[in-house]
Amino acid sequence: MKKLCSLFLIILVLSGCGSSNFGAEEKETELQTKSRIETEQTDYQRDNGKYEQTKRDGDYEVHEYVSPKGNGYQIFFYKDNMIKSVGYGPEAEARTFDWQLRDDI
């Protein structure tokens, strides 16, 4: 019986059921969020001819921009008093910056 219990415990741990977050939804990583938004924006642009204007969630915002160089969007990530931006489109380089204090921008 002891071996059977040990085997069951190993299976639970390997399947993730033994984690302390059992039943809780795991938070999406920044990379997962970025990838999901890229897909959503590509689909939205294909269906509507433009990027989605503003989309907000506690940890990020997505803004469409329209410029003489063309249209694009940027994702603002938030963590504590920090902000990071990832740009897409013709102004991607100018609209991308790494983590910095919100007060510094």
Secondary structure, DSSP 8 states (H G I E B T S, - for coil): -HHHHHHHHHHHHHHTTTSTTTTS-----HHHHHHHHHHHHHHHHHHHSS--SEEEETTEEEEEEEETTEEEEEEEEEETTEEEEEEESTTTTTT-EEEEEGGG-
